Amino acid sequence: MLKVENNPNATGVSEPFPHSVLEKIAARFRPAGVCLLMAGADGSISYADPVAGAFFARYVVPLVKGSAVLAEKLRRLPVDAPVVAFDSLPGIVLAAAPYVERKQILGIPLLAARANAFRAGEDVLQACSRLQLDAAWLSSQADAIPAYSRDSLTRQVMLVGNMLHDQLKLSGMEFELRSLSEQLANSYEELSLIYQISGGMRVNRGASDFFKQACQDVLDVMNVEGVGVCLMGDGENRVEPILYGAAKMPLEDLRRFVDSLLPVLRKRKGPVLVADTRADETFGWTAGSLHSFLAVPLQRQDQVLGCMFVVNKEVGVFDSVDSKLLNSIATESAIYVENSALYSDVHGLMMGLLHSLTSAVDAKDAYTCGHSERVALLSRHLAQQIGLSDAEVDEVYMAGLLHDVGKIGVPESVLQKTGKLTNEEFELMKKHPQIGARILSDVKQVKALIPGVLHHHERYDGKGYPAGLSGTNIPLMGRIICLADCFDAMTSNRTYRKALPIEVAVTEIRRCAGTQFDPSLAEAFVKTGPDRFRELLRNHAEKSKMLLELQETLRTS
């Protein structure tokens, strides 16, 4: 009897004796001229060495499998049976040792060999007749392999038991190693996914863009047909229900699904898993599109901000691993949503202050009312035309708003003078870029805008001010705002002339390319065309009117 303390197959090997394990042991005994077989606890043969040789394949194995007497003897072996030998089959000796674990026979390994007393006697001839074998052929095959006694084969089968124990233990360890490797690989993919999503959590990134990328990343890792998201909120922070991937669902059904899902998530404050939508009372109506889904809330503290969900697992069913991964992603995403909302509030406050400041500057002069806003708009348009990043475009826009903030330090008598400025007055006016730069220098959040404010009166040919820079030595932001500033000046009414038509201003921009303006920027700017410029500026006409009314109020107060 062979006993083991632990079941090596508890690690996940589905068969008591994997075929690969038996093959390894059979290969070790095959050169010795013996054949390995494995019987179940019911005595039936479940395995026989397929390459042991013709003597075993055509004579021994058929006799063993066909012997009801042997099967009954094997079935009746007690749990504590010792190693036993059988020589009841003609010309064959067998040795068996039950493999026992936890007082239960899991299987019975056997070794079969040619018996010492093998000869072509009556019993062998009868067996050959039943098996339709030629007795002379069988004798020649038997002569080519060694013969064994009961005792010698018994010693061999004891080795089989020890080897079987070791191989099963090794197989279990290999399974554990593979399982651990798979878990590590999955964990690496999950951590990489969370890291990738975290890396995209820029607070100034639009929610739709962030969640589109996050859902695509989840699709690449989780074995699902679709990944969806719904984010409650207002304005830019709202994300309509959307489903990415191969799974399809009409928009109205998707909205209805989310409307049914969110109350459940608010109440549960944890994952919702429906393995079979057909059997679910709440979500059964979705069975035409979804056969299963896992949803988690986007939650910060006790507030549910929305949800993420994965649908239709392609292999297997949703489990705790899927739930844990999706919940981790949702937690990271909820942090982004909260931070994005805070950023939007702060950004809105800052932009409101900037607009108020520039409006106050513009209101000092009726002829430049709305000028800063228009310059900011035109600068942003040009920055987009030349392919700057979203963050750079925003900075150009804010610099455009603030480009004339230094005029706060210029006397109103100079700003509002209707005639030509004297040299002394012009020198005072020329100081406004430096005054503006000094005003902004102590505000950490807008220091990146200073090059645009300080250098928007530089010329490409070096004849501008305050530093007399030329060419690309002028910061790009300054070159952009210079062009937008001059275009708006030409197309606006001033004390010394009426506004030029947009077509004329475009011609002037083209003519001054390379002298006053960066030629590449000028080329990109004029491609917009007069009609598009009118469209861009039309939306600001009402705002300019309001600023004029404010200016008049200030004059009469």
C-alpha positions in Angstrom: 0.0 0.0 0.0 1.3 3.5 -0.9 0.3 6.4 1.2 0.8 10.2 0.8 0.3 12.9 3.3 -1.1 15.6 0.9 -3.0 15.4 -2.3 -0.8 16.9 -5.0 -3.8 17.5 -7.1 -5.3 19.9 -4.6 -3.5 22.7 -6.5 -5.9 22.3 -9.4 -4.9 19.2 -11.4 -8.3 17.9 -12.6 -7.3 14.2 -13.1 -6.1 12.0 -10.2 -3.2 10.8 -12.4 -2.5 13.1 -15.3 -1.6 11.4 -18.5 1.7 13.3 -18.7 2.8 12.0 -15.3 2.0 8.4 -16.3 3.9 8.8 -19.5 7.0 9.9 -17.7 6.9 6.9 -15.3 6.2 4.4 -18.2 9.2 5.7 -20.1 11.4 5.0 -17.1 10.3 1.3 -16.9 10.0 0.6 -20.6 13.7 -0.2 -21.2 13.5 -2.8 -18.5 10.9 -4.7 -20.5 7.9 -4.1 -18.3 4.6 -2.3 -19.1 2.9 0.3 -16.8 -0.8 0.2 -16.4 -3.2 2.1 -14.2 -6.5 0.8 -12.8 -9.2 2.7 -11.1 -10.7 1.9 -7.8 -13.4 -0.1 -9.6 -10.7 -2.3 -11.2 -11.1 -1.1 -14.7 -7.9 -0.2 -16.7 -7.7 3.5 -17.4 -4.2 3.6 -18.8 -1.7 1.3 -20.5 1.7 2.3 -21.9 1.0 2.8 -25.6 4.6 2.2 -26.8 5.7 -0.6 -24.5 6.1 -3.0 -27.5 4.1 -5.4 -29.6 4.1 -8.2 -26.9 2.4 -5.9 -24.5 0.2 -4.0 -26.9 -1.3 -7.1 -28.7 -1.2 -9.7 -25.9 -0.7 -8.5 -22.4 -3.0 -5.3 -22.4 -6.0 -7.1 -24.1 -5.8 -10.0 -21.6 -5.6 -7.6 -18.7 -8.4 -5.4 -19.9 -10.5 -8.5 -20.7 -10.1 -10.3 -17.4 -13.2 -9.8 -15.3 -11.5 -12.0 -12.6 -8.6 -9.6 -12.3 -10.8 -6.6 -12.3 -12.8 -8.0 -9.4 -9.6 -8.8 -7.5 -8.4 -5.2 -8.0 -11.8 -3.8 -7.0 -11.7 -5.8 -3.8 -8.3 -4.7 -2.7 -8.6 -3.2 0.8 -7.3 0.3 1.5 -4.4 -1.1 3.6 -3.5 -3.8 1.1 0.2 -4.5 0.7 1.8 -4.8 -2.7 0.3 -7.8 -4.4 1.2 -9.9 -7.4 -0.9 -11.9 -9.8 0.1 -14.7 -12.1 -3.3 -16.0 -13.1 -3.1 -14.8 -16.7 -1.2 -17.2 -19.1 2.5 -16.3 -19.4 2.1 -13.0 -17.6 3.0 -11.8 -14.1 1.4 -8.6 -12.6 2.3 -6.6 -9.5 0.0 -3.9 -8.1 0.1 -1.4 -5.2 -3.0 0.7 -4.4 -2.3 4.4 -4.3 -4.0 5.7 -1.2 -4.7 9.2 0.1 -6.8 10.1 3.1 -7.9 6.4 3.5 -9.2 6.3 0.0 -7.8 4.4 -3.1 -7.3 6.9 -5.9 -5.9 4.4 -8.3 -4.0 1.1 -8.6 -0.7 1.3 -10.6 0.3 -2.1 -12.1 3.4 -3.5 -13.8 3.0 -6.2 -16.3 5.9 -8.4 -17.5 6.7 -11.8 -19.2 6.6 -14.5 -16.6 9.6 -16.7 -16.0 7.5 -19.7 -16.8 6.2 -18.3 -20.2 5.9 -21.1 -22.8 3.5 -21.8 -25.7 1.4 -24.2 -23.6 -2.3 -24.9 -23.8 -3.3 -21.8 -21.9 -1.2 -19.5 -24.1 -2.4 -21.1 -27.2 -6.0 -20.6 -26.1 -5.3 -17.0 -25.4 -3.7 -16.5 -28.8 -6.8 -18.0 -30.4 -9.1 -15.6 -28.6 -6.9 -12.7 -29.6 -6.3 -14.0 -33.1 -2.5 -14.0 -32.7 0.0 -16.4 -34.1 1.6 -18.4 -31.3 5.0 -18.7 -33.0 5.0 -14.9 -33.5 4.1 -14.4 -29.8 6.9 -16.7 -28.7 9.4 -14.8 -30.8 8.2 -11.5 -29.3 8.4 -13.0 -25.7 12.0 -14.2 -26.3 13.1 -10.6 -27.1 12.1 -9.3 -23.6 13.3 -10.2 -20.1 11.3 -12.5 -17.8 10.3 -11.6 -14.2 9.4 -13.5 -11.1 6.6 -12.4 -8.7 9.2 -11.1 -6.2 11.3 -9.1 -8.7 8.3 -7.4 -10.2 6.9 -6.6 -6.7 10.1 -4.7 -5.9 9.7 -2.8 -9.2 6.1 -1.8 -8.5 7.1 -0.4 -5.2 9.4 2.0 -7.1 6.5 2.9 -9.3 4.6 4.1 -6.2 7.4 6.3 -5.0 7.9 7.7 -8.5 4.2 8.4 -8.8 4.1 10.2 -5.6 7.1 12.4 -6.6 5.8 13.1 -10.1 2.4 14.1 -8.8 4.0 16.4 -6.2 6.2 17.9 -9.0 3.2 18.2 -11.3 1.3 20.0 -8.5 4.2 22.4 -8.0 4.4 23.0 -11.7 0.7 23.8 -11.8 1.2 26.2 -8.9 4.1 27.8 -10.6 2.1 28.3 -13.8 -0.9 29.6 -11.8 1.4 32.0 -10.0 3.0 33.1 -13.2 -0.5 33.7 -14.7 -1.5 35.7 -11.6 1.7 37.7 -11.8 1.1 38.4 -15.5 -2.5 39.4 -14.8 -1.4 41.6 -11.9 1.2 43.2 -14.0 -1.4 44.0 -16.7 -3.8 45.3 -14.1 -1.2 47.5 -12.5 0.0 48.7 -15.9 -3.6 49.5 -16.8 -4.2 51.4 -13.5 -0.8 53.2 -14.0 -1.7 54.1 -17.6 -5.1 55.4 -16.5 -3.5 57.4 -13.7 -1.0 58.9 -16.1 -3.9 60.2 -18.2 -5.5 61.9 -15.2 -4.6 65.5 -16.2 -7.2 67.7 -14.6 -7.4 69.9 -17.7 -8.2 66.9 -19.9 -11.9 66.7 -21.0 -13.9 64.0 -19.3 -15.1 62.5 -22.6 -11.5 62.1 -23.8 -10.3 60.7 -20.5 -13.1 58.1 -20.2 -12.8 57.1 -23.9 -9.1 56.3 -23.4 -9.8 54.5 -20.1 -12.5 52.3 -21.6 -10.3 51.4 -24.5 -7.5 50.5 -22.1 -10.0 48.3 -20.1 -11.0 46.6 -23.4 -7.4 45.7 -24.1 -7.0 43.9 -20.7 -10.4 42.5 -19.7 -11.9 39.7 -21.8 -15.2 41.5 -22.5 -17.2 42.6 -25.5 -17.9 46.1 -24.2 -16.9 48.7 -21.6 -19.2 51.6 -20.8 -19.4 54.7 -18.6 -21.9 57.2 -17.4 -20.9 60.4 -15.5 -23.4 62.6 -13.9 -22.8 66.3 -13.8 -23.2 69.6 -15.6 -21.5 71.1 -18.6 -18.1 69.8 -19.6 -18.1 67.3 -16.7 -21.2 65.4 -17.9 -20.6 62.2 -20.0 -23.7 60.7 -21.7 -23.9 56.9 -21.4 -21.6 55.4 -23.9 -20.6 51.9 -24.7 -17.2 51.0 -26.4 -16.3 47.7 -28.0 -18.1 45.1 -30.1 -21.2 45.1 -27.9 -24.0 47.1 -29.3 -27.0 48.7 -27.6 -29.4 51.4 -28.9 -28.8 54.8 -27.2 -32.3 54.9 -25.7 -31.8 51.4 -24.3 -28.4 52.4 -23.0 -29.9 55.4 -21.2 -32.6 53.2 -19.7 -30.1 50.6 -18.6 -28.0 53.3 -16.8 -31.1 54.9 -15.3 -32.0 51.5 -13.8 -28.4 50.8 -12.8 -27.5 54.0 -10.9 -30.2 53.7 -8.2 -28.9 50.2 -7.4 -25.3 51.4 -7.2 -26.3 54.3 -5.0 -28.1 51.9 -2.6 -25.4 49.2 -2.6 -22.3 51.5 -2.8 -20.5 48.5 -4.3 -20.3 46.3 -7.4 -23.3 44.9 -9.2 -22.8 41.6 -11.0 -25.5 40.0 -13.1 -24.3 36.7 -14.5 -27.5 36.1 -16.5 -29.7 39.0 -17.5 -32.5 36.7 -18.6 -33.0 35.6 -15.1 -32.8 39.0 -13.5 -36.0 40.9 -12.6 -34.6 44.4 -13.0 -32.4 43.9 -16.1 -34.1 41.1 -17.9 -35.2 43.4 -20.7 -31.6 43.9 -21.7 -31.1 40.2 -22.6 -31.3 41.1 -26.3 -28.0 43.0 -26.0 -26.4 42.0 -22.8 -26.2 38.4 -21.4 -24.1 39.4 -18.4 -22.5 42.6 -16.9 -20.5 43.9 -14.0 -20.9 47.5 -12.9 -19.1 49.6 -10.2 -19.9 53.1 -9.0 -17.6 56.1 -9.6 -17.7 57.1 -6.0 -16.0 59.7 -3.8 -16.8 59.3 -0.1 -20.6 58.8 0.0 -21.3 60.5 -3.3 -21.9 58.4 -6.5 -20.6 60.4 -9.4 -21.5 57.9 -12.1 -20.6 54.3 -13.0 -18.4 52.1 -15.2 -19.6 48.8 -16.5 -18.3 45.9 -18.5 -20.6 43.6 -20.5 -20.7 40.1 -22.0 -17.6 38.2 -20.7 -16.3 36.4 -23.7 -14.7 33.4 -21.8 -16.0 32.2 -18.4 -18.0 34.4 -16.1 -17.4 37.6 -14.2 -15.7 36.9 -10.9 -14.1 38.7 -7.9 -10.9 39.3 -9.8 -12.8 41.3 -12.5 -14.8 43.1 -9.8 -11.6 44.1 -7.9 -9.9 45.3 -11.1 -12.9 47.3 -12.3 -13.4 48.8 -8.9 -9.8 49.9 -8.7 -10.1 51.6 -12.1 -13.4 53.2 -11.0 -11.7 54.6 -7.9 -8.9 56.1 -9.9 -11.4 57.5 -12.3 -13.5 59.0 -9.5 -10.5 60.8 -8.2 -10.0 62.3 -11.7 -13.6 63.4 -11.8 -13.4 65.1 -8.4 -10.1 66.8 -9.2 -11.3 67.8 -12.6 -14.4 69.5 -11.1 -12.2 71.3 -8.6 -9.9 72.4 -11.4 -12.8 73.6 -13.4 -14.0 75.7 -10.5 -10.5 77.2 -9.9 -10.0 77.7 -13.7 -13.4 79.3 -14.0 -12.6 81.7 -11.1 -9.2 82.6 -12.6 -10.7 83.2 -16.1 -13.4 85.3 -14.6 -10.9 87.4 -12.8 -8.8 87.7 -16.0 -11.8 88.8 -18.0 -12.8 91.3 -15.3 -9.3 92.7 -15.3 -9.1 93.0 -19.1 -12.6 94.5 -19.3 -11.5 97.1 -16.8 -8.5 98.0 -18.9 -10.6 98.1 -22.1 -13.3 100.2 -20.5 -10.7 103.0 -20.0 -10.8 103.6 -23.7 -14.0 103.5 -25.7 -12.1 102.9 -29.0 -10.4 99.8 -27.7 -13.4 98.3 -25.9 -13.4 94.5 -26.4 -9.9 94.6 -27.9 -8.3 92.2 -25.5 -11.0 89.6 -25.9 -10.7 89.8 -29.7 -6.9 89.6 -29.6 -7.2 86.5 -27.3 -9.7 84.9 -29.7 -7.6 85.6 -32.8 -4.4 84.4 -31.0 -6.1 81.2 -29.9 -7.3 80.6 -33.5 -3.8 81.0 -34.9 -2.3 78.8 -32.2 -4.7 76.1 -33.2 -3.9 76.6 -36.9 -0.2 75.9 -36.4 -0.9 72.8 -34.3 0.0 73.8 -30.8 -1.1 71.5 -27.9 -4.3 72.2 -26.1 -2.4 73.5 -23.0 -0.3 75.8 -25.2 -3.4 77.1 -26.9 -4.9 77.9 -23.6 -1.8 79.8 -22.5 -1.8 81.8 -25.8 -5.4 82.7 -25.2 -4.8 83.9 -21.6 -1.7 85.9 -22.7 -3.9 87.5 -25.4 -6.4 88.5 -22.7 -3.6 90.0 -20.6 -1.4 91.5 -23.3 -2.4 95.1 -22.6 -2.8 94.8 -18.8 0.2 97.1 -18.5 -2.0 100.0 -19.8 -3.3 100.2 -16.2 0.0 102.1 -15.6 -0.4 104.4 -18.5 -2.1 107.8 -17.8 -5.7 108.0 -19.1 -4.7 111.3 -20.8 -2.4 109.4 -23.0 -4.7 106.4 -23.6 -7.7 108.6 -24.5 -5.9 111.3 -26.5 -7.7 111.9 -29.8 -4.7 113.4 -31.6 -1.3 112.2 -32.4 0.9 111.3 -29.4 4.0 113.4 -28.7 7.3 111.6 -28.5 7.1 111.8 -24.7 3.6 110.4 -24.7 4.6 107.6 -27.1 7.5 106.6 -24.8 5.0 106.3 -21.9 2.7 104.2 -24.1 5.7 101.9 -25.1 6.2 101.0 -21.4 3.0 99.1 -21.1 4.5 95.7 -22.1 7.1 96.0 -19.3 4.5 97.3 -16.8 2.3 94.3 -17.7 5.2 91.8 -17.3 5.9 93.3 -13.8 2.3 93.0 -12.8 2.2 89.3 -13.7 5.7 88.5 -12.4 4.5 87.9 -8.8 1.7 85.6 -9.8 3.1 82.1 -10.1 0.2 80.7 -12.0 0.5 83.1 -14.9 4.3 83.4 -15.2 4.2 81.3 -18.4 2.2 84.1 -20.0 4.8 86.8 -19.5 6.7 86.3 -22.8 3.5 87.0 -24.7 2.7 90.1 -22.6 6.3 91.5 -22.7 7.1 90.9 -26.4 3.9 91.4 -28.3 5.2 94.7 -29.8 8.5 93.2 -31.1 8.9 93.1 -34.9 10.3 90.2 -37.0 12.9 92.6 -38.5 14.1 93.7 -35.0 12.6 97.2 -35.1 10.0 96.7 -32.3 10.1 97.2 -28.6 10.9 96.8 -25.7 13.9 94.6 -26.4 14.4 94.9 -30.1 14.4 91.2 -30.7 14.2 89.8 -34.2 13.2 86.6 -36.0 12.7 83.5 -33.9 14.5 85.1 -31.0 11.1 86.6 -30.3 9.1 84.1 -28.2 6.4 82.3 -30.2 3.7 83.6 -28.0 4.8 87.2 -28.6 4.9 86.7 -32.4 1.4 85.2 -32.3 -0.1 88.0 -30.2 1.7 90.7 -32.3 -0.1 89.5 -35.4 -3.5 89.2 -33.8 -3.1 92.6 -32.0 -2.2 94.4 -35.3 -5.1 92.7 -37.2 -7.6 93.8 -34.6 -6.1 97.3 -34.5 -6.5 97.5 -38.3 -10.1 96.2 -38.3 -11.3 98.4 -35.3 -12.2 102.1 -35.2 -9.5 104.3 -33.7 -9.3 108.0 -32.9 -7.1 108.7 -35.9 -8.9 106.5 -38.5 -11.9 104.3 -39.3 -11.7 100.5 -39.2 -10.2 98.9 -42.4 -12.2 96.2 -44.2 -11.1 92.7 -43.2 -9.9 92.0 -46.8 -7.6 95.1 -46.7 -6.3 94.0 -43.3 -5.5 90.5 -44.6 -3.6 92.0 -47.5 -1.6 94.1 -45.1 -0.7 91.1 -43.0 0.5 89.4 -46.2 2.5 92.5 -47.3 4.2 92.8 -43.9 5.2 89.2 -43.6 8.9 88.9 -43.0 9.3 92.5 -41.8 6.7 93.1 -39.0 5.4 89.6 -38.8 6.7 86.0 -38.7 6.2 84.9 -42.3 5.1 81.4 -41.4 2.6 82.7 -38.9 1.3 85.2 -41.4 0.8 82.5 -44.0 -1.2 80.4 -41.6 -3.2 83.4 -40.4 -4.3 84.6 -43.9 -5.4 81.1 -44.8 -8.4 81.6 -42.5 -10.0 84.0 -45.0 -12.3 87.0 -44.5 -15.5 85.1 -44.1 -14.1 82.9 -41.3 -12.7 86.0 -39.6 -16.1 87.6 -39.6 -17.7 84.5 -38.2 -15.1 84.4 -35.4 -15.6 88.0 -34.4 -19.4 88.1 -34.8 -19.9 86.2 -31.5 -18.1 89.0 -29.6 -20.1 91.9 -31.0 -22.7 91.7 -28.2 -20.0 91.5 -25.5 -18.3 94.6 -27.0 -21.6 96.4 -26.9 -22.0 95.6 -23.2 -18.4 96.9 -22.5 -19.2 100.1 -24.3 -22.2 100.5 -22.1 -20.0 99.9 -19.0 -17.5 102.5 -20.3 -20.3 105.0 -20.7 -21.5 104.3 -17.2 -18.1 104.8 -15.8 -17.7 108.1 -17.6 -21.0 109.5 -16.3 -20.7 108.2 -12.7 
